[in-house]
Amino acid sequence: MRKLVVIADDLGYCEGYNLGMAKAFDAGFITTTAIFVNTEFAQHGVNLAKDRGMFMTLHMNMIIGKCCADPREIPSIVKPDGSFYLSREYAPDARNPKPSTGTRIADKDDFKREAIAQMERFKVLTGEYPIHMEVHSIMSENIYDGLTELSEEFGIHVSRYNALPQKGFLAVNDLAFTNPEYGPILESGSRLEYWLDDKYGILDAEGDIILTHFHPGYLEAYIMETSSLTTPRCLDQQTLQDPRLKLWAKDNDIELVPFSAAKI
């Protein structure tokens, strides 16, 4: 059977968002969550996830809130008070092709210091280090190179622009990285017809395990103020609770699995 991981991103964003994600998970289609560990409501999100046996991965957040590392040691990605720069402040490059007037460039070593601090925070919250991580909202050559180096140093799976196996893991195909058409569809919000028409490209994707990302959760004012992704979160919340999705998976010989299934 084709194995599919359905990840709900941004657990820990705020209390209402956590509660919405928990309800969506209870519907039985979501298999994994990716958590922000640097937020006020990270522990609340972890508690909800643990109560449900929801597998957690690290959604490395370097956009919203404040850093986990000493801000004096990572000046290229945070302001003096430790708050992160916005995604639109970063300069476009080969890994960040979106039009932008930003000029900021993330230093690779700064990124790695904060990433390691968030890995440590993940362990404090969950009791163990993550086995998978990806970066929220931003990407650049330096960040991608740093992420790859961390993967090799710590044996943690990371999302890459190919579906090749990584040491200790099966071949995981993260469609947000490998399918150019996935991102724009993702940012429009999930709809049942997208699944039925295979607009995500799941049925023909290569790899032992196919990985998808969504953003189900209830909106609060804080999200409206800090995220450009608003209505799509509501659509994901609604669609991922639709019982017809599990029927679609069964009809297409798809097994829904948590990310832990990727570890050898």
C-alpha positions in Angstrom: 0.0 0.0 0.0 1.1 3.6 -0.6 1.9 5.2 2.7 0.8 8.8 3.4 1.7 11.1 6.2 -0.8 14.0 6.7 0.9 16.6 8.9 -0.9 19.4 10.6 1.6 22.3 10.9 1.9 25.1 13.5 0.8 23.4 16.7 1.5 25.8 19.5 0.6 29.0 17.5 -2.1 29.9 20.0 -4.7 28.3 22.2 -7.6 28.4 19.8 -5.5 27.1 17.0 -4.4 24.1 19.1 -7.9 23.3 20.0 -9.0 23.3 16.4 -6.2 21.1 15.4 -7.0 18.6 18.2 -10.6 18.4 16.9 -9.4 17.9 13.4 -7.0 15.1 14.5 -9.9 13.4 16.3 -11.6 12.9 12.9 -8.9 10.3 12.1 -7.3 11.6 8.9 -4.4 13.6 10.2 -1.5 11.4 11.4 1.2 13.8 12.6 1.6 17.3 13.9 4.6 19.7 13.5 5.0 22.0 16.5 6.3 25.5 17.2 8.3 25.1 20.4 9.1 28.8 21.0 5.6 30.0 21.7 3.6 30.7 24.8 1.1 27.9 23.9 3.6 25.2 22.9 3.1 23.2 26.1 -0.7 23.5 25.7 -0.3 22.0 22.2 2.0 19.2 23.4 -0.5 18.3 26.1 -3.3 18.0 23.6 -1.1 16.0 21.2 0.0 13.6 24.0 -3.6 13.1 25.2 -4.4 11.9 21.6 -1.3 9.9 20.8 -0.5 12.4 18.1 3.0 12.0 16.7 5.0 15.2 16.9 7.7 16.6 14.7 9.6 19.9 14.9 8.2 22.8 12.8 11.2 25.1 13.1 9.8 28.6 13.6 12.1 31.5 12.9 9.3 34.0 11.9 6.8 34.2 14.8 7.6 35.1 18.4 11.0 35.1 20.0 14.1 32.9 19.6 15.2 30.0 21.9 18.9 30.8 21.5 20.7 33.8 22.9 19.8 36.7 20.5 23.3 38.1 20.8 24.6 34.9 19.1 22.1 35.0 16.1 22.0 38.6 15.0 21.2 37.9 11.3 17.8 36.4 12.1 16.6 38.2 15.2 16.2 41.8 16.5 18.1 42.8 19.7 15.0 41.9 21.8 15.0 38.3 20.4 12.0 38.7 18.1 12.4 37.2 14.6 12.4 39.2 11.4 9.4 38.8 9.1 9.6 36.5 6.0 9.2 39.4 3.7 12.3 41.0 5.0 14.5 38.3 3.5 16.1 38.7 0.1 14.9 36.2 -2.6 17.4 33.7 -3.9 17.4 30.3 -5.6 15.6 28.7 -2.6 13.4 31.7 -1.9 12.1 32.7 -5.4 9.1 34.6 -4.2 9.1 38.3 -5.2 10.5 40.4 -2.3 12.0 43.8 -1.7 13.7 42.4 1.4 17.5 42.5 1.7 18.1 40.4 4.8 20.3 37.2 4.5 20.2 34.6 7.2 23.7 33.5 8.3 24.0 29.7 8.2 25.7 29.4 11.6 23.1 31.7 13.2 20.3 29.5 11.7 22.0 26.4 13.0 22.4 27.8 16.6 18.7 28.6 16.8 17.7 25.3 15.2 19.7 23.4 17.8 18.1 25.5 20.6 14.7 24.6 19.2 15.7 20.9 19.1 16.6 21.2 22.8 13.3 22.9 23.6 11.5 20.1 21.7 13.1 17.6 24.0 12.1 19.6 27.1 8.5 19.7 25.9 8.2 16.1 24.6 10.8 14.1 26.4 12.8 13.3 23.3 14.5 14.9 20.3 12.6 15.2 17.0 13.2 12.6 14.3 12.0 15.0 11.6 12.0 18.8 11.1 11.4 21.4 8.5 11.4 25.2 8.5 8.3 27.3 8.7 7.6 29.9 6.0 11.1 30.8 5.0 13.8 29.2 2.9 17.1 30.3 1.5 20.4 28.7 0.3 22.0 29.3 3.7 19.1 27.9 5.6 18.8 24.9 3.4 22.5 24.2 3.6 22.3 24.5 7.4 19.3 22.2 7.6 21.2 19.6 5.5 24.2 19.8 7.8 22.1 19.4 10.9 20.4 16.4 9.4 23.8 14.8 8.9 25.2 15.8 12.3 22.2 14.7 14.4 20.6 11.9 12.3 17.4 13.8 12.0 15.3 13.6 8.9 14.7 16.9 7.1 12.5 17.9 4.1 14.6 18.2 0.9 14.0 18.9 -2.7 14.2 15.2 -3.6 12.7 11.9 -2.4 16.0 10.1 -1.9 16.4 8.1 1.3 18.2 9.7 4.2 20.4 7.7 6.6 18.1 5.8 9.0 15.0 6.5 7.1 12.9 5.3 4.2 12.6 7.5 1.1 10.2 10.3 2.1 8.7 12.5 -0.5 7.6 15.9 1.0 5.4 17.2 -1.8 5.7 20.8 -0.5 9.4 20.6 -1.5 9.2 18.3 -4.6 6.0 19.3 -6.4 6.1 22.9 -7.7 2.3 22.9 -8.0 1.7 21.9 -4.4 2.6 25.2 -2.7 0.0 27.4 -4.5 -2.7 24.8 -3.9 -1.7 24.5 -0.3 -2.0 28.3 0.2 -5.5 28.2 -1.2 -6.8 25.9 1.5 -7.8 22.2 1.2 -11.0 21.2 -0.5 -12.5 17.7 -0.9 -12.3 17.9 -4.7 -8.6 18.5 -4.5 -8.2 15.1 -3.0 -10.7 13.4 -5.3 -8.9 14.9 -8.4 -5.5 14.2 -6.9 -4.4 17.9 -7.3 -1.7 17.3 -4.7 0.0 14.7 -6.8 -0.2 11.9 -4.2 -1.2 9.0 -6.4 1.8 9.3 -8.8 4.4 10.5 -6.3 7.7 8.6 -5.9 9.0 7.5 -2.6 8.3 4.9 0.2 6.3 7.5 2.1 4.5 10.6 0.8 4.4 13.6 3.1 1.7 16.4 2.9 1.3 19.5 5.0 -1.9 21.4 6.0 -2.8 24.0 8.6 -6.1 23.1 10.4 -7.0 25.2 13.4 -9.3 27.9 14.8 -8.3 31.4 14.1 -7.7 34.0 16.8 -6.8 37.7 16.5 -3.1 36.8 17.0 -3.1 34.7 13.9 -4.9 37.3 11.9 -2.3 39.8 12.9 0.8 37.7 12.3 0.0 35.4 9.4 -1.0 35.9 5.8 -2.5 32.4 5.8 -6.0 32.8 7.3 -9.0 31.6 5.3 -7.0 28.5 4.1 -6.6 27.4 7.7 -10.4 27.4 8.1 -10.7 25.4 4.9 -8.1 22.9 6.1 -10.0 22.6 9.4 -13.2 21.9 7.7 -12.0 19.5 4.9 -9.6 17.4 7.0 -12.6 16.4 9.2 -14.6 15.2 6.2 -15.2 11.4 6.6 -15.1 11.0 2.8 -11.3 11.5 2.9 -10.8 8.2 4.7 -13.0 6.5 2.0 -10.8 8.1 -0.6 -7.7 6.7 1.0 -9.2 3.2 1.2 -10.4 3.4 -2.4 -6.9 4.3 -3.6 -5.1 1.7 -1.4 -3.5 4.3 0.8 -2.4 3.6 4.3 -2.4 6.6 6.7 0.7 6.6 8.8 2.5 8.9 11.3 6.0 10.1 10.5 7.5 7.5 12.8 6.7 4.9 10.1 9.6 6.5 8.0 12.3 5.5 10.6 14.2 2.3 9.8 
